[in-house]
Amino acid sequence: MCLALVATPASAHPVGVPGEPNCFGQRISHGSSDHGLTPKERAAGLQEVVELALAGEFGPESQAFALEFFGTDGVSVKEMTAWVRLNCSDTPFEG
């Protein structure tokens, strides 16, 4: 459903295995250490993808999901970490 929202600048290549306990820590650490991005910068990168989804670039399902999950006020660090947790769960969004 949300294929487009999985691809963010800090997740250009797979890190951490969804469903494993250390997935979240690996992904958060990777964004900082390997990409040199702060959590605020990662949230801004995710915001760019969310804006495309809200504009309907990825279809109505992605648009509805982006609106429900992130809203229209901009992606916060808290929302970015919730997104990482969701994608590290046993049932992550994958395309």
mmCIF file as gemmi writes it, N, C-alpha and C atoms, coordinates in Angstrom:
data_model
loop_
_atom_site.group_PDB
_atom_site.id
_atom_site.type_symbol
_atom_site.label_atom_id
_atom_site.label_alt_id
_atom_site.label_comp_id
_atom_site.label_asym_id
_atom_site.label_entity_id
_atom_site.label_seq_id
_atom_site.pdbx_PDB_ins_code
_atom_site.Cartn_x
_atom_site.Cartn_y
_atom_site.Cartn_z
_atom_site.occupancy
_atom_site.B_iso_or_equiv
_atom_site.pdbx_formal_charge
_atom_site.auth_seq_id
_atom_site.auth_asym_id
_atom_site.pdbx_PDB_model_num
ATOM 1 N N . MET Axp A 1 ? 0.818 -1.194 0 1 0 ? 1 A 1
ATOM 2 C CA . MET Axp A 1 ? 0 0 0 1 0 ? 1 A 1
ATOM 3 C C . MET Axp A 1 ? 0.862 1.258 0 1 0 ? 1 A 1
ATOM 4 N N . CYS Axp A 2 ? 1.887 1.317 0.819 1 0 ? 2 A 1
ATOM 5 C CA . CYS Axp A 2 ? 2.644 2.552 0.988 1 0 ? 2 A 1
ATOM 6 C C . CYS Axp A 2 ? 4.061 2.404 0.494 1 0 ? 2 A 1
ATOM 7 N N . LEU Axp A 3 ? 4.22 1.827 -0.651 1 0 ? 3 A 1
ATOM 8 C CA . LEU Axp A 3 ? 5.534 1.608 -1.229 1 0 ? 3 A 1
ATOM 9 C C . LEU Axp A 3 ? 6.366 2.872 -1.235 1 0 ? 3 A 1
ATOM 10 N N . ALA Axp A 4 ? 5.803 3.973 -1.639 1 0 ? 4 A 1
ATOM 11 C CA . ALA Axp A 4 ? 6.554 5.208 -1.771 1 0 ? 4 A 1
ATOM 12 C C . ALA Axp A 4 ? 7.042 5.741 -0.431 1 0 ? 4 A 1
ATOM 13 N N . LEU Axp A 5 ? 6.323 5.482 0.625 1 0 ? 5 A 1
ATOM 14 C CA . LEU Axp A 5 ? 6.713 6.027 1.914 1 0 ? 5 A 1
ATOM 15 C C . LEU Axp A 5 ? 7.812 5.224 2.59 1 0 ? 5 A 1
ATOM 16 N N . VAL Axp A 6 ? 8.197 4.1 2.028 1 0 ? 6 A 1
ATOM 17 C CA . VAL Axp A 6 ? 9.272 3.312 2.604 1 0 ? 6 A 1
ATOM 18 C C . VAL Axp A 6 ? 10.622 3.891 2.23 1 0 ? 6 A 1
ATOM 19 N N . ALA Axp A 7 ? 10.726 4.49 1.075 1 0 ? 7 A 1
ATOM 20 C CA . ALA Axp A 7 ? 12.014 4.989 0.598 1 0 ? 7 A 1
ATOM 21 C C . ALA Axp A 7 ? 12.276 6.394 1.113 1 0 ? 7 A 1
ATOM 22 N N . THR Axp A 8 ? 13.132 6.468 2.13 1 0 ? 8 A 1
ATOM 23 C CA . THR Axp A 8 ? 13.544 7.762 2.65 1 0 ? 8 A 1
ATOM 24 C C . THR Axp A 8 ? 15.054 7.87 2.508 1 0 ? 8 A 1
ATOM 25 N N . PRO Axp A 9 ? 15.594 9.054 2.529 1 0 ? 9 A 1
ATOM 26 C CA . PRO Axp A 9 ? 17.029 9.218 2.329 1 0 ? 9 A 1
ATOM 27 C C . PRO Axp A 9 ? 17.884 8.36 3.253 1 0 ? 9 A 1
ATOM 28 N N . ALA Axp A 10 ? 17.475 8.159 4.489 1 0 ? 10 A 1
ATOM 29 C CA . ALA Axp A 10 ? 18.281 7.391 5.429 1 0 ? 10 A 1
ATOM 30 C C . ALA Axp A 10 ? 18.043 5.886 5.32 1 0 ? 10 A 1
ATOM 31 N N . SER Axp A 11 ? 17.18 5.467 4.426 1 0 ? 11 A 1
ATOM 32 C CA . SER Axp A 11 ? 16.95 4.034 4.279 1 0 ? 11 A 1
ATOM 33 C C . SER Axp A 11 ? 17.122 3.599 2.832 1 0 ? 11 A 1
ATOM 34 N N . ALA Axp A 12 ? 18.133 4.145 2.174 1 0 ? 12 A 1
ATOM 35 C CA . ALA Axp A 12 ? 18.375 3.828 0.782 1 0 ? 12 A 1
ATOM 36 C C . ALA Axp A 12 ? 18.811 2.384 0.593 1 0 ? 12 A 1
ATOM 37 N N . HIS Axp A 13 ? 19.356 1.781 1.621 1 0 ? 13 A 1
ATOM 38 C CA . HIS Axp A 13 ? 19.688 0.359 1.575 1 0 ? 13 A 1
ATOM 39 C C . HIS Axp A 13 ? 19.258 -0.281 2.892 1 0 ? 13 A 1
ATOM 40 N N . PRO Axp A 14 ? 18.894 -1.569 2.836 1 0 ? 14 A 1
ATOM 41 C CA . PRO Axp A 14 ? 18.33 -2.227 4.006 1 0 ? 14 A 1
ATOM 42 C C . PRO Axp A 14 ? 19.287 -2.273 5.199 1 0 ? 14 A 1
ATOM 43 N N . VAL Axp A 15 ? 18.783 -1.935 6.343 1 0 ? 15 A 1
ATOM 44 C CA . VAL Axp A 15 ? 19.52 -2.012 7.603 1 0 ? 15 A 1
ATOM 45 C C . VAL Axp A 15 ? 18.541 -2.548 8.642 1 0 ? 15 A 1
ATOM 46 N N . GLY Axp A 16 ? 18.964 -3.492 9.428 1 0 ? 16 A 1
ATOM 47 C CA . GLY Axp A 16 ? 18.091 -4.063 10.439 1 0 ? 16 A 1
ATOM 48 C C . GLY Axp A 16 ? 17.061 -4.977 9.8 1 0 ? 16 A 1
ATOM 49 N N . VAL Axp A 17 ? 16.721 -6.023 10.504 1 0 ? 17 A 1
ATOM 50 C CA . VAL Axp A 17 ? 15.758 -6.998 10 1 0 ? 17 A 1
ATOM 51 C C . VAL Axp A 17 ? 14.436 -6.799 10.733 1 0 ? 17 A 1
ATOM 52 N N . PRO Axp A 18 ? 13.364 -6.466 9.991 1 0 ? 18 A 1
ATOM 53 C CA . PRO Axp A 18 ? 12.061 -6.309 10.642 1 0 ? 18 A 1
ATOM 54 C C . PRO Axp A 18 ? 11.7 -7.543 11.461 1 0 ? 18 A 1
ATOM 55 N N . GLY Axp A 19 ? 11.17 -7.288 12.645 1 0 ? 19 A 1
ATOM 56 C CA . GLY Axp A 19 ? 10.779 -8.362 13.536 1 0 ? 19 A 1
ATOM 57 C C . GLY Axp A 19 ? 11.847 -8.745 14.542 1 0 ? 19 A 1
ATOM 58 N N . GLU Axp A 20 ? 13.105 -8.327 14.303 1 0 ? 20 A 1
ATOM 59 C CA . GLU Axp A 20 ? 14.169 -8.621 15.253 1 0 ? 20 A 1
ATOM 60 C C . GLU Axp A 20 ? 14.297 -7.474 16.25 1 0 ? 20 A 1
ATOM 61 N N . PRO Axp A 21 ? 14.608 -7.789 17.505 1 0 ? 21 A 1
ATOM 62 C CA . PRO Axp A 21 ? 14.631 -6.77 18.563 1 0 ? 21 A 1
ATOM 63 C C . PRO Axp A 21 ? 15.569 -5.589 18.321 1 0 ? 21 A 1
ATOM 64 N N . ASN Axp A 22 ? 16.655 -5.799 17.614 1 0 ? 22 A 1
ATOM 65 C CA . ASN Axp A 22 ? 17.625 -4.712 17.429 1 0 ? 22 A 1
ATOM 66 C C . ASN Axp A 22 ? 17.408 -3.909 16.15 1 0 ? 22 A 1
ATOM 67 N N . CYS Axp A 23 ? 16.363 -4.18 15.406 1 0 ? 23 A 1
ATOM 68 C CA . CYS Axp A 23 ? 16.108 -3.482 14.137 1 0 ? 23 A 1
ATOM 69 C C . CYS Axp A 23 ? 16.023 -1.968 14.334 1 0 ? 23 A 1
ATOM 70 N N . PHE Axp A 24 ? 15.218 -1.523 15.292 1 0 ? 24 A 1
ATOM 71 C CA . PHE Axp A 24 ? 15.027 -0.091 15.508 1 0 ? 24 A 1
ATOM 72 C C . PHE Axp A 24 ? 16.355 0.588 15.837 1 0 ? 24 A 1
ATOM 73 N N . GLY Axp A 25 ? 17.098 0.043 16.77 1 0 ? 25 A 1
ATOM 74 C CA . GLY Axp A 25 ? 18.382 0.626 17.153 1 0 ? 25 A 1
ATOM 75 C C . GLY Axp A 25 ? 19.361 0.669 15.996 1 0 ? 25 A 1
ATOM 76 N N . GLN Axp A 26 ? 19.404 -0.388 15.199 1 0 ? 26 A 1
ATOM 77 C CA . GLN Axp A 26 ? 20.295 -0.426 14.05 1 0 ? 26 A 1
ATOM 78 C C . GLN Axp A 26 ? 19.935 0.672 13.05 1 0 ? 26 A 1
ATOM 79 N N . ARG Axp A 27 ? 18.649 0.828 12.785 1 0 ? 27 A 1
ATOM 80 C CA . ARG Axp A 27 ? 18.225 1.821 11.795 1 0 ? 27 A 1
ATOM 81 C C . ARG Axp A 27 ? 18.456 3.247 12.277 1 0 ? 27 A 1
ATOM 82 N N . ILE Axp A 28 ? 18.18 3.503 13.547 1 0 ? 28 A 1
ATOM 83 C CA . ILE Axp A 28 ? 18.41 4.849 14.076 1 0 ? 28 A 1
ATOM 84 C C . ILE Axp A 28 ? 19.901 5.147 14.093 1 0 ? 28 A 1
ATOM 85 N N . SER Axp A 29 ? 20.699 4.203 14.552 1 0 ? 29 A 1
ATOM 86 C CA . SER Axp A 29 ? 22.152 4.373 14.6 1 0 ? 29 A 1
ATOM 87 C C . SER Axp A 29 ? 22.731 4.56 13.2 1 0 ? 29 A 1
ATOM 88 N N . HIS Axp A 30 ? 22.252 3.784 12.264 1 0 ? 30 A 1
ATOM 89 C CA . HIS Axp A 30 ? 22.742 3.849 10.885 1 0 ? 30 A 1
ATOM 90 C C . HIS Axp A 30 ? 22.518 5.235 10.275 1 0 ? 30 A 1
ATOM 91 N N . GLY Axp A 31 ? 21.353 5.8 10.518 1 0 ? 31 A 1
ATOM 92 C CA . GLY Axp A 31 ? 21.058 7.126 9.967 1 0 ? 31 A 1
ATOM 93 C C . GLY Axp A 31 ? 22.026 8.171 10.476 1 0 ? 31 A 1
ATOM 94 N N . SER Axp A 32 ? 22.416 8.047 11.728 1 0 ? 32 A 1
ATOM 95 C CA . SER Axp A 32 ? 23.332 9.018 12.32 1 0 ? 32 A 1
ATOM 96 C C . SER Axp A 32 ? 24.784 8.735 11.942 1 0 ? 32 A 1
ATOM 97 N N . SER Axp A 33 ? 25.222 7.496 12.141 1 0 ? 33 A 1
ATOM 98 C CA . SER Axp A 33 ? 26.638 7.196 11.951 1 0 ? 33 A 1
ATOM 99 C C . SER Axp A 33 ? 27.042 7.069 10.485 1 0 ? 33 A 1
ATOM 100 N N . ASP Axp A 34 ? 26.256 6.377 9.676 1 0 ? 34 A 1
ATOM 101 C CA . ASP Axp A 34 ? 26.645 6.16 8.282 1 0 ? 34 A 1
ATOM 102 C C . ASP Axp A 34 ? 26.229 7.288 7.342 1 0 ? 34 A 1
ATOM 103 N N . HIS Axp A 35 ? 25.157 7.966 7.668 1 0 ? 35 A 1
ATOM 104 C CA . HIS Axp A 35 ? 24.688 9.03 6.792 1 0 ? 35 A 1
ATOM 105 C C . HIS Axp A 35 ? 24.929 10.417 7.374 1 0 ? 35 A 1
ATOM 106 N N . GLY Axp A 36 ? 25.34 10.484 8.627 1 0 ? 36 A 1
ATOM 107 C CA . GLY Axp A 36 ? 25.631 11.768 9.261 1 0 ? 36 A 1
ATOM 108 C C . GLY Axp A 36 ? 24.412 12.658 9.438 1 0 ? 36 A 1
ATOM 109 N N . LEU Axp A 37 ? 23.252 12.036 9.578 1 0 ? 37 A 1
ATOM 110 C CA . LEU Axp A 37 ? 22.014 12.808 9.705 1 0 ? 37 A 1
ATOM 111 C C . LEU Axp A 37 ? 21.521 12.804 11.147 1 0 ? 37 A 1
ATOM 112 N N . THR Axp A 38 ? 21.092 13.948 11.606 1 0 ? 38 A 1
ATOM 113 C CA . THR Axp A 38 ? 20.454 14.026 12.908 1 0 ? 38 A 1
ATOM 114 C C . THR Axp A 38 ? 19.021 13.516 12.763 1 0 ? 38 A 1
ATOM 115 N N . PRO Axp A 39 ? 18.387 13.16 13.872 1 0 ? 39 A 1
ATOM 116 C CA . PRO Axp A 39 ? 16.982 12.756 13.77 1 0 ? 39 A 1
ATOM 117 C C . PRO Axp A 39 ? 16.114 13.853 13.132 1 0 ? 39 A 1
ATOM 118 N N . LYS Axp A 40 ? 16.421 15.107 13.415 1 0 ? 40 A 1
ATOM 119 C CA . LYS Axp A 40 ? 15.656 16.211 12.816 1 0 ? 40 A 1
ATOM 120 C C . LYS Axp A 40 ? 15.849 16.243 11.298 1 0 ? 40 A 1
ATOM 121 N N . GLU Axp A 41 ? 17.071 15.988 10.836 1 0 ? 41 A 1
ATOM 122 C CA . GLU Axp A 41 ? 17.329 15.951 9.389 1 0 ? 41 A 1
ATOM 123 C C . GLU Axp A 41 ? 16.642 14.759 8.736 1 0 ? 41 A 1
ATOM 124 N N . ARG Axp A 42 ? 16.594 13.633 9.44 1 0 ? 42 A 1
ATOM 125 C CA . ARG Axp A 42 ? 15.89 12.468 8.902 1 0 ? 42 A 1
ATOM 126 C C . ARG Axp A 42 ? 14.402 12.74 8.801 1 0 ? 42 A 1
ATOM 127 N N . ALA Axp A 43 ? 13.848 13.422 9.785 1 0 ? 43 A 1
ATOM 128 C CA . ALA Axp A 43 ? 12.429 13.776 9.734 1 0 ? 43 A 1
ATOM 129 C C . ALA Axp A 43 ? 12.157 14.699 8.547 1 0 ? 43 A 1
ATOM 130 N N . ALA Axp A 44 ? 13.073 15.627 8.286 1 0 ? 44 A 1
ATOM 131 C CA . ALA Axp A 44 ? 12.914 16.536 7.138 1 0 ? 44 A 1
ATOM 132 C C . ALA Axp A 44 ? 12.967 15.764 5.821 1 0 ? 44 A 1
ATOM 133 N N . GLY Axp A 45 ? 13.825 14.764 5.735 1 0 ? 45 A 1
ATOM 134 C CA . GLY Axp A 45 ? 13.887 13.939 4.525 1 0 ? 45 A 1
ATOM 135 C C . GLY Axp A 45 ? 12.606 13.148 4.324 1 0 ? 45 A 1
ATOM 136 N N . LEU Axp A 46 ? 12.072 12.625 5.402 1 0 ? 46 A 1
ATOM 137 C CA . LEU Axp A 46 ? 10.805 11.904 5.325 1 0 ? 46 A 1
ATOM 138 C C . LEU Axp A 46 ? 9.682 12.856 4.953 1 0 ? 46 A 1
ATOM 139 N N . GLN Axp A 47 ? 9.76 14.091 5.42 1 0 ? 47 A 1
ATOM 140 C CA . GLN Axp A 47 ? 8.75 15.101 5.091 1 0 ? 47 A 1
ATOM 141 C C . GLN Axp A 47 ? 8.655 15.31 3.586 1 0 ? 47 A 1
ATOM 142 N N . GLU Axp A 48 ? 9.782 15.286 2.905 1 0 ? 48 A 1
ATOM 143 C CA . GLU Axp A 48 ? 9.78 15.458 1.445 1 0 ? 48 A 1
ATOM 144 C C . GLU Axp A 48 ? 8.963 14.361 0.764 1 0 ? 48 A 1
ATOM 145 N N . VAL Axp A 49 ? 9.108 13.132 1.23 1 0 ? 49 A 1
ATOM 146 C CA . VAL Axp A 49 ? 8.357 12.014 0.656 1 0 ? 49 A 1
ATOM 147 C C . VAL Axp A 49 ? 6.876 12.133 1.015 1 0 ? 49 A 1
ATOM 148 N N . VAL Axp A 50 ? 6.608 12.528 2.256 1 0 ? 50 A 1
ATOM 149 C CA . VAL Axp A 50 ? 5.222 12.688 2.702 1 0 ? 50 A 1
ATOM 150 C C . VAL Axp A 50 ? 4.515 13.758 1.876 1 0 ? 50 A 1
ATOM 151 N N . GLU Axp A 51 ? 5.207 14.854 1.592 1 0 ? 51 A 1
ATOM 152 C CA . GLU Axp A 51 ? 4.602 15.919 0.772 1 0 ? 51 A 1
ATOM 153 C C . GLU Axp A 51 ? 4.222 15.406 -0.606 1 0 ? 51 A 1
ATOM 154 N N . LEU Axp A 52 ? 5.062 14.566 -1.201 1 0 ? 52 A 1
ATOM 155 C CA . LEU Axp A 52 ? 4.719 13.975 -2.496 1 0 ? 52 A 1
ATOM 156 C C . LEU Axp A 52 ? 3.49 13.078 -2.372 1 0 ? 52 A 1
ATOM 157 N N . ALA Axp A 53 ? 3.443 12.31 -1.297 1 0 ? 53 A 1
ATOM 158 C CA . ALA Axp A 53 ? 2.278 11.442 -1.084 1 0 ? 53 A 1
ATOM 159 C C . ALA Axp A 53 ? 1.019 12.263 -0.885 1 0 ? 53 A 1
ATOM 160 N N . LEU Axp A 54 ? 1.113 13.327 -0.083 1 0 ? 54 A 1
ATOM 161 C CA . LEU Axp A 54 ? -0.06 14.177 0.163 1 0 ? 54 A 1
ATOM 162 C C . LEU Axp A 54 ? -0.53 14.859 -1.115 1 0 ? 54 A 1
ATOM 163 N N . ALA Axp A 55 ? 0.392 15.097 -2.037 1 0 ? 55 A 1
ATOM 164 C CA . ALA Axp A 55 ? 0.041 15.719 -3.314 1 0 ? 55 A 1
ATOM 165 C C . ALA Axp A 55 ? -0.558 14.709 -4.296 1 0 ? 55 A 1
ATOM 166 N N . GLY Axp A 56 ? -0.624 13.445 -3.884 1 0 ? 56 A 1
ATOM 167 C CA . GLY Axp A 56 ? -1.22 12.422 -4.74 1 0 ? 56 A 1
ATOM 168 C C . GLY Axp A 56 ? -0.254 11.785 -5.713 1 0 ? 56 A 1
ATOM 169 N N . GLU Axp A 57 ? 1.049 12.017 -5.547 1 0 ? 57 A 1
ATOM 170 C CA . GLU Axp A 57 ? 2.046 11.486 -6.476 1 0 ? 57 A 1
ATOM 171 C C . GLU Axp A 57 ? 2.115 9.96 -6.49 1 0 ? 57 A 1
ATOM 172 N N . PHE Axp A 58 ? 1.717 9.317 -5.398 1 0 ? 58 A 1
ATOM 173 C CA . PHE Axp A 58 ? 1.84 7.863 -5.298 1 0 ? 58 A 1
ATOM 174 C C . PHE Axp A 58 ? 0.493 7.166 -5.264 1 0 ? 58 A 1
ATOM 175 N N . GLY Axp A 59 ? -0.557 7.898 -5.554 1 0 ? 59 A 1
ATOM 176 C CA . GLY Axp A 59 ? -1.886 7.299 -5.58 1 0 ? 59 A 1
ATOM 177 C C . GLY Axp A 59 ? -2.692 7.628 -4.338 1 0 ? 59 A 1
ATOM 178 N N . PRO Axp A 60 ? -3.987 7.393 -4.418 1 0 ? 60 A 1
ATOM 179 C CA . PRO Axp A 60 ? -4.886 7.769 -3.326 1 0 ? 60 A 1
ATOM 180 C C . PRO Axp A 60 ? -4.665 7.002 -2.026 1 0 ? 60 A 1
ATOM 181 N N . GLU Axp A 61 ? -4.236 5.74 -2.101 1 0 ? 61 A 1
ATOM 182 C CA . GLU Axp A 61 ? -4.016 4.978 -0.872 1 0 ? 61 A 1
ATOM 183 C C . GLU Axp A 61 ? -2.848 5.549 -0.077 1 0 ? 61 A 1
ATOM 184 N N . SER Axp A 62 ? -1.758 5.866 -0.756 1 0 ? 62 A 1
ATOM 185 C CA . SER Axp A 62 ? -0.598 6.459 -0.082 1 0 ? 62 A 1
ATOM 186 C C . SER Axp A 62 ? -0.936 7.849 0.437 1 0 ? 62 A 1
ATOM 187 N N . GLN Axp A 63 ? -1.727 8.574 -0.308 1 0 ? 63 A 1
ATOM 188 C CA . GLN Axp A 63 ? -2.144 9.912 0.113 1 0 ? 63 A 1
ATOM 189 C C . GLN Axp A 63 ? -2.949 9.825 1.411 1 0 ? 63 A 1
ATOM 190 N N . ALA Axp A 64 ? -3.906 8.906 1.459 1 0 ? 64 A 1
ATOM 191 C CA . ALA Axp A 64 ? -4.734 8.746 2.654 1 0 ? 64 A 1
ATOM 192 C C . ALA Axp A 64 ? -3.894 8.297 3.844 1 0 ? 64 A 1
ATOM 193 N N . PHE Axp A 65 ? -2.975 7.368 3.613 1 0 ? 65 A 1
ATOM 194 C CA . PHE Axp A 65 ? -2.119 6.894 4.701 1 0 ? 65 A 1
ATOM 195 C C . PHE Axp A 65 ? -1.242 8.025 5.231 1 0 ? 65 A 1
ATOM 196 N N . ALA Axp A 66 ? -0.62 8.777 4.34 1 0 ? 66 A 1
ATOM 197 C CA . ALA Axp A 66 ? 0.252 9.881 4.762 1 0 ? 66 A 1
ATOM 198 C C . ALA Axp A 66 ? -0.519 10.897 5.586 1 0 ? 66 A 1
ATOM 199 N N . LEU Axp A 67 ? -1.713 11.195 5.17 1 0 ? 67 A 1
ATOM 200 C CA . LEU Axp A 67 ? -2.539 12.154 5.902 1 0 ? 67 A 1
ATOM 201 C C . LEU Axp A 67 ? -2.897 11.617 7.285 1 0 ? 67 A 1
ATOM 202 N N . GLU Axp A 68 ? -3.26 10.346 7.354 1 0 ? 68 A 1
ATOM 203 C CA . GLU Axp A 68 ? -3.64 9.752 8.64 1 0 ? 68 A 1
ATOM 204 C C . GLU Axp A 68 ? -2.44 9.601 9.577 1 0 ? 68 A 1
ATOM 205 N N . PHE Axp A 69 ? -1.313 9.125 9.055 1 0 ? 69 A 1
ATOM 206 C CA . PHE Axp A 69 ? -0.161 8.826 9.905 1 0 ? 69 A 1
ATOM 207 C C . PHE Axp A 69 ? 0.627 10.086 10.278 1 0 ? 69 A 1
ATOM 208 N N . PHE Axp A 70 ? 0.83 10.985 9.316 1 0 ? 70 A 1
ATOM 209 C CA . PHE Axp A 70 ? 1.691 12.143 9.547 1 0 ? 70 A 1
ATOM 210 C C . PHE Axp A 70 ? 0.943 13.461 9.668 1 0 ? 70 A 1
ATOM 211 N N . GLY Axp A 71 ? -0.262 13.547 9.12 1 0 ? 71 A 1
ATOM 212 C CA . GLY Axp A 71 ? -0.993 14.806 9.15 1 0 ? 71 A 1
ATOM 213 C C . GLY Axp A 71 ? -0.401 15.818 8.176 1 0 ? 71 A 1
ATOM 214 N N . THR Axp A 72 ? -0.671 17.076 8.407 1 0 ? 72 A 1
ATOM 215 C CA . THR Axp A 72 ? -0.204 18.118 7.483 1 0 ? 72 A 1
ATOM 216 C C . THR Axp A 72 ? 0.709 19.139 8.143 1 0 ? 72 A 1
ATOM 217 N N . ASP Axp A 73 ? 1.085 18.914 9.405 1 0 ? 73 A 1
ATOM 218 C CA . ASP Axp A 73 ? 1.902 19.892 10.129 1 0 ? 73 A 1
ATOM 219 C C . ASP Axp A 73 ? 3.399 19.677 9.979 1 0 ? 73 A 1
ATOM 220 N N . GLY Axp A 74 ? 3.812 18.739 9.178 1 0 ? 74 A 1
ATOM 221 C CA . GLY Axp A 74 ? 5.224 18.43 9.037 1 0 ? 74 A 1
ATOM 222 C C . GLY Axp A 74 ? 5.579 17.231 9.905 1 0 ? 74 A 1
ATOM 223 N N . VAL Axp A 75 ? 6.552 16.465 9.454 1 0 ? 75 A 1
ATOM 224 C CA . VAL Axp A 75 ? 6.966 15.256 10.154 1 0 ? 75 A 1
ATOM 225 C C . VAL Axp A 75 ? 7.863 15.639 11.329 1 0 ? 75 A 1
ATOM 226 N N . SER Axp A 76 ? 7.45 15.234 12.51 1 0 ? 76 A 1
ATOM 227 C CA . SER Axp A 76 ? 8.251 15.487 13.71 1 0 ? 76 A 1
ATOM 228 C C . SER Axp A 76 ? 9.244 14.336 13.908 1 0 ? 76 A 1
ATOM 229 N N . VAL Axp A 77 ? 10.213 14.552 14.769 1 0 ? 77 A 1
ATOM 230 C CA . VAL Axp A 77 ? 11.155 13.488 15.099 1 0 ? 77 A 1
ATOM 231 C C . VAL Axp A 77 ? 10.406 12.31 15.72 1 0 ? 77 A 1
ATOM 232 N N . LYS Axp A 78 ? 9.426 12.609 16.543 1 0 ? 78 A 1
ATOM 233 C CA . LYS Axp A 78 ? 8.619 11.555 17.164 1 0 ? 78 A 1
ATOM 234 C C . LYS Axp A 78 ? 7.906 10.718 16.096 1 0 ? 78 A 1
ATOM 235 N N . GLU Axp A 79 ? 7.358 11.37 15.076 1 0 ? 79 A 1
ATOM 236 C CA . GLU Axp A 79 ? 6.682 10.64 13.999 1 0 ? 79 A 1
ATOM 237 C C . GLU Axp A 79 ? 7.683 9.843 13.17 1 0 ? 79 A 1
ATOM 238 N N . MET Axp A 80 ? 8.868 10.401 12.951 1 0 ? 80 A 1
ATOM 239 C CA . MET Axp A 80 ? 9.892 9.681 12.195 1 0 ? 80 A 1
ATOM 240 C C . MET Axp A 80 ? 10.296 8.419 12.937 1 0 ? 80 A 1
ATOM 241 N N . THR Axp A 81 ? 10.478 8.508 14.257 1 0 ? 81 A 1
ATOM 242 C CA . THR Axp A 81 ? 10.864 7.311 15.004 1 0 ? 81 A 1
ATOM 243 C C . THR Axp A 81 ? 9.706 6.301 15.056 1 0 ? 81 A 1
ATOM 244 N N . ALA Axp A 82 ? 8.474 6.791 15.102 1 0 ? 82 A 1
ATOM 245 C CA . ALA Axp A 82 ? 7.318 5.883 15.042 1 0 ? 82 A 1
ATOM 246 C C . ALA Axp A 82 ? 7.291 5.156 13.7 1 0 ? 82 A 1
ATOM 247 N N . TRP Axp A 83 ? 7.659 5.868 12.629 1 0 ? 83 A 1
ATOM 248 C CA . TRP Axp A 83 ? 7.715 5.275 11.287 1 0 ? 83 A 1
ATOM 249 C C . TRP Axp A 83 ? 8.779 4.18 11.241 1 0 ? 83 A 1
ATOM 250 N N . VAL Axp A 84 ? 9.946 4.452 11.839 1 0 ? 84 A 1
ATOM 251 C CA . VAL Axp A 84 ? 11.014 3.45 11.873 1 0 ? 84 A 1
ATOM 252 C C . VAL Axp A 84 ? 10.541 2.229 12.665 1 0 ? 84 A 1
ATOM 253 N N . ARG Axp A 85 ? 9.902 2.452 13.817 1 0 ? 85 A 1
ATOM 254 C CA . ARG Axp A 85 ? 9.38 1.332 14.618 1 0 ? 85 A 1
ATOM 255 C C . ARG Axp A 85 ? 8.365 0.512 13.819 1 0 ? 85 A 1
ATOM 256 N N . LEU Axp A 86 ? 7.478 1.194 13.114 1 0 ? 86 A 1
ATOM 257 C CA . LEU Axp A 86 ? 6.475 0.505 12.307 1 0 ? 86 A 1
ATOM 258 C C . LEU Axp A 86 ? 7.146 -0.371 11.251 1 0 ? 86 A 1
ATOM 259 N N . ASN Axp A 87 ? 8.17 0.161 10.616 1 0 ? 87 A 1
ATOM 260 C CA . ASN Axp A 87 ? 8.869 -0.591 9.574 1 0 ? 87 A 1
ATOM 261 C C . ASN Axp A 87 ? 9.795 -1.654 10.134 1 0 ? 87 A 1
ATOM 262 N N . CYS Axp A 88 ? 10.03 -1.647 11.433 1 0 ? 88 A 1
ATOM 263 C CA . CYS Axp A 88 ? 10.808 -2.705 12.085 1 0 ? 88 A 1
ATOM 264 C C . CYS Axp A 88 ? 9.907 -3.763 12.714 1 0 ? 88 A 1
ATOM 265 N N . SER Axp A 89 ? 8.62 -3.582 12.635 1 0 ? 89 A 1
ATOM 266 C CA . SER Axp A 89 ? 7.702 -4.539 13.245 1 0 ? 89 A 1
ATOM 267 C C . SER Axp A 89 ? 7.669 -5.831 12.436 1 0 ? 89 A 1
ATOM 268 N N . ASP Axp A 90 ? 6.955 -6.805 12.957 1 0 ? 90 A 1
ATOM 269 C CA . ASP Axp A 90 ? 6.809 -8.089 12.255 1 0 ? 90 A 1
ATOM 270 C C . ASP Axp A 90 ? 6.039 -7.938 10.953 1 0 ? 90 A 1
ATOM 271 N N . THR Axp A 91 ? 5.289 -6.848 10.824 1 0 ? 91 A 1
ATOM 272 C CA . THR Axp A 91 ? 4.5 -6.61 9.611 1 0 ? 91 A 1
ATOM 273 C C . THR Axp A 91 ? 4.791 -5.224 9.05 1 0 ? 91 A 1
ATOM 274 N N . PRO Axp A 92 ? 6.056 -5.005 8.631 1 0 ? 92 A 1
ATOM 275 C CA . PRO Axp A 92 ? 6.406 -3.686 8.085 1 0 ? 92 A 1
ATOM 276 C C . PRO Axp A 92 ? 5.729 -3.436 6.743 1 0 ? 92 A 1
ATOM 277 N N . PHE Axp A 93 ? 5.677 -2.185 6.378 1 0 ? 93 A 1
ATOM 278 C CA . PHE Axp A 93 ? 5.162 -1.835 5.051 1 0 ? 93 A 1
ATOM 279 C C . PHE Axp A 93 ? 6.282 -2.046 4.056 1 0 ? 93 A 1
ATOM 280 N N . GLU Axp A 94 ? 6.047 -2.914 3.126 1 0 ? 94 A 1
ATOM 281 C CA . GLU Axp A 94 ? 7.028 -3.181 2.075 1 0 ? 94 A 1
ATOM 282 C C . GLU Axp A 94 ? 6.3 -3.202 0.747 1 0 ? 94 A 1
ATOM 283 N N . GLY Axp A 95 ? 7.018 -2.793 -0.298 1 0 ? 95 A 1
ATOM 284 C CA . GLY Axp A 95 ? 6.405 -2.744 -1.618 1 0 ? 95 A 1
ATOM 285 C C . GLY Axp A 95 ? 6.623 -3.934 -2.451 1 0 ? 95 A 1
